Amino acid sequence: MSVSPSIREVLARRIAGEIIFSSRPGSTMKKWRELFAVSQVSLSERMLLSSSTVISDYESGRRKSPGAKFIRRFVWALLTIDEEKGSRFIREFAKLTSSPTMAIVDLREFPIPVRVEYLCRAINGEVVGGTDKFVKEVNGYTVVDARKAVEALSGLEYAQLFGATTERAMVFTNVEDPALAMMIVRVSNLKPRVVVFHRVKPDEAAIKLADYEQIPVIYSSAPSLELLVKSLRKLYRIALRIKLGRRVKPPPKISA
């Protein structure tokens, strides 16, 4: 069964956009190829490449960043192969195109990658788990009402929380059970770069789940949800000013 052409196009743009804006495009290509369960050989054959080592070289970083034409062929091949198998993964990832639910408090893509240390500074954040997993930057954030997400979303619908890229901070607020909130990440095929708990420190079970997924955990002591969102949006505006070539100071810590 085929899926809507509009869904296919939007999904293709999202995959291509994540590759283009990634600091490690080869690793991002590998992530999507593995999520679609396509081998390097099958992908190379579909793309009419002379050898599967071309894909391997990009994924390992032995080749420079792929050009737009190559990325277009890469995405087209992934989607075509999946459609021939019944569009299983396209249907799952198509949830990315859904409208945000009431569980999503705020969701934005940064115009440039933002260093995690600046994210922590903006939200009064402290890394409390996964300290051995170094993550330098994030490309966006989603503020999620954890209680509503647990109550309202099914497994596949969790993909709605990721916006245009998975390389983001997943910020959980209104957390009743930290481990249950981490299960939202656990059951999803898509994983954020970092997880933030607002006003509730993650317990041992939540830390273990994060360690299993190799995702750093940050505790934010921002006084209120309003100030948390306000600070994240200010961080977005700072990134935008830098993108436009305007000098700015690093984001200050928030205050009540």
C-alpha positions, 0 to 999 in steps of 0.5 A: 500500500502506498502513502500520500505523496505529500507525506513522502515529500515532507518526510524526505525533506526532513531526512535530507535537512537533518543530514545537511545540518548535521555536524557529522552528516555521514553518521546521520546518513548511517542512522537513517539507513539503519532505522530503515533497515537497509544494507549498504549493498542494497542502498548502493544498488538502488542508487546505482553506485559503482561500489557499496564502499561509497556509502561506507566511506561517507558513513565513516567520514573517509569522504567529505560531506555529500553534496545535495544531489547525492543526498537527494538520491540517498533519501529517494533510495531509502524511501523507494526501498521501504515502499517496496516492503510495504512502507512500514518505516515511512508510515512510522516516521510520517508521524513527524509530519503530524500536528503537535499535540497538547503534550508539546509545550514548545518546539523549535529548531535552532538556526545554528547548533547550540553548545550544550554548556550554553543550554545548561547556562540558560535553563540553570541546568546541571548534567546529572547522568550520562556524563561519560557520553560527551555531546557538544551541541544540539540543533533544537529543543522540545518542551514536553508535558511528561504527564500528558505525553504518557497519557495521550501518546502511543508508541509511534506518536512519540515521533511527533516530539522530535520536530525536524531533527532528532539532534535536540534536547528533550525537555520534560516538565510536569514529571511525576515519575522520571523513569516513566518519562524516560520510557518515552525515549526508550520506546521510540526509534528516534532518540534525542541528543540530551534529556532534560528534567525540569524541577524533578531530579531523575531517580536511579531508574531514570538514570539507568535507562538514560545510560542504556540509551547512552543519552546525557541527562540534565537537571534544570532548576528553572523556577517555573515553566514560564521562565524555562520556555522564555529562556529557551526562546531567548537562546533561540533568538541569540542563535538567530542573531549569530546566524545573521552575523550579529555579535552577542554575549553568551546567554545569562543564567535565568532568575526568578 
